[in-house]
């Protein structure tokens, strides 16, 4: 379990997202109504990891070019107050990426990494109450394929 994982309670009704790892046994989970509560790790099961496969296309044959595939940015509502921003690699190539924000002429880096084919990664969360003040989102990417290109 890690911060950002979506989890479900084993012995009660409900689910949420891990916001903080307190120690080896305890985590803080934000539940659907926006409250953050401490829960024992033993009482949770991971439903969705922060980086996960979006489908089984990683086993598909390589394409010579990207056709109807690409890099996508998705905003997924967690509750009525928060949206999670995901970067989705819909291609058959590795993507090296940087994600940043620009506000009032100042750029701030948020995340960088490698995204495998058919995978997604959660970049950041935004509050709906701040929608009018969200920064410009800047994604830079480089598609990569090992070996000889045809």
C-alpha positions in Angstrom: 0.0 0.0 0.0 1.1 3.5 -0.8 -0.1 7.0 -0.8 -2.7 7.5 -3.6 -3.9 3.9 -3.7 -7.7 3.5 -3.8 -8.7 1.1 -1.0 -11.9 -0.6 0.3 -12.7 -1.5 3.8 -12.8 -5.3 4.5 -15.2 -5.4 7.4 -17.3 -2.3 6.8 -19.0 -0.6 3.9 -16.9 2.1 2.1 -13.8 3.0 0.2 -11.3 5.8 -0.1 -7.8 6.9 -1.1 -4.7 6.6 1.1 -3.6 10.1 1.9 -0.8 9.3 4.4 1.2 6.3 5.7 1.4 6.9 9.5 3.5 3.8 10.3 3.8 0.0 9.5 0.2 -0.7 10.7 -1.8 2.6 10.3 -2.8 4.8 7.3 -4.9 7.8 6.9 -7.7 7.4 4.3 -9.9 10.0 2.7 -13.4 8.6 2.4 -16.0 9.5 -0.1 -17.4 12.4 1.9 -14.0 14.1 2.1 -13.2 13.2 5.7 -9.7 11.7 6.5 -9.7 8.9 9.0 -7.0 6.6 10.5 -7.5 2.9 9.6 -5.4 -0.1 10.2 -3.8 -1.5 7.0 -5.1 -5.0 8.0 -8.6 -3.6 7.5 -8.1 -2.5 3.9 -7.7 -4.0 0.5 -6.2 -2.1 -2.5 -8.7 -1.7 -5.3 -6.6 0.5 -7.6 -3.0 1.3 -7.3 -1.6 4.8 -8.2 0.0 3.4 -11.3 -2.0 0.7 -13.0 -2.7 -1.0 -16.3 -5.7 0.4 -18.1 -6.1 -2.7 -20.2 -4.2 -5.7 -21.6 -2.8 -3.9 -24.7 0.8 -4.3 -23.5 0.8 -7.8 -25.0 -0.5 -6.6 -28.4 1.9 -6.5 -31.4 4.0 -3.3 -31.8 2.6 -0.7 -34.2 4.8 1.1 -36.7 3.0 4.3 -35.8 0.5 5.6 -33.3 -3.0 5.1 -34.8 -5.9 6.0 -32.6 -3.6 5.9 -29.6 -1.7 8.5 -27.6 -1.2 10.3 -24.4 -4.3 11.4 -22.5 -5.0 13.6 -19.5 -8.1 12.6 -17.5 -9.8 14.2 -14.5 -11.6 11.7 -12.3 -13.9 12.8 -9.5 -13.0 11.3 -6.2 -15.9 13.0 -4.4 -17.8 16.3 -4.8 -14.8 18.3 -3.7 -11.8 16.7 -5.3 -10.7 15.7 -8.8 -7.7 13.5 -9.5 -5.6 14.2 -12.6 -4.3 11.1 -14.4 -1.9 10.8 -17.3 -2.8 7.8 -19.5 -0.5 6.1 -22.0 -2.8 4.7 -24.7 0.1 3.9 -27.0 2.3 0.8 -27.4 5.4 2.7 -26.6 7.1 3.8 -23.3 6.6 7.5 -22.6 9.0 9.6 -20.6 7.1 12.6 -19.2 7.2 15.7 -17.1 4.2 17.3 -15.7 4.1 20.9 -14.4 1.9 23.9 -13.7 2.2 27.5 -14.7 0.5 30.2 -12.8 1.1 33.9 -13.1 4.2 33.3 -15.2 5.8 30.9 -12.7 6.4 27.3 -13.7 6.4 24.6 -11.0 7.4 21.0 -11.7 4.9 18.4 -10.3 6.1 15.0 -11.4 8.3 13.2 -13.9 8.7 9.6 -14.8 8.3 6.7 -17.3 4.9 5.5 -18.2 4.7 2.0 -19.7 2.3 1.1 -22.5 -1.3 0.9 -21.5 -0.6 2.3 -18.0 -1.8 5.4 -16.1 -0.4 7.4 -13.2 -2.0 9.9 -10.9 -0.3 13.2 -11.2 -2.1 15.5 -8.7 -5.4 16.4 -7.1 -7.4 19.6 -7.5 -10.2 21.0 -5.4 -13.4 21.8 -7.3 -13.8 25.0 -5.1 -10.6 26.3 -6.7 -11.6 25.5 -10.3 -11.5 29.1 -11.5 -7.9 29.4 -10.1 -6.4 26.1 -11.4 -3.0 26.7 -13.0 -2.2 25.9 -16.6 -1.1 22.2 -16.8 1.9 21.5 -18.9 2.8 18.0 -20.0 6.0 17.2 -22.0 6.5 13.8 -23.4 8.9 11.7 -25.3 7.8 8.4 -26.9 10.4 5.6 -26.7 10.9 2.2 -28.2 13.9 0.0 -27.5 15.8 -1.4 -30.4 15.7 -0.7 -34.1 12.8 1.4 -35.4 11.1 0.5 -38.7 
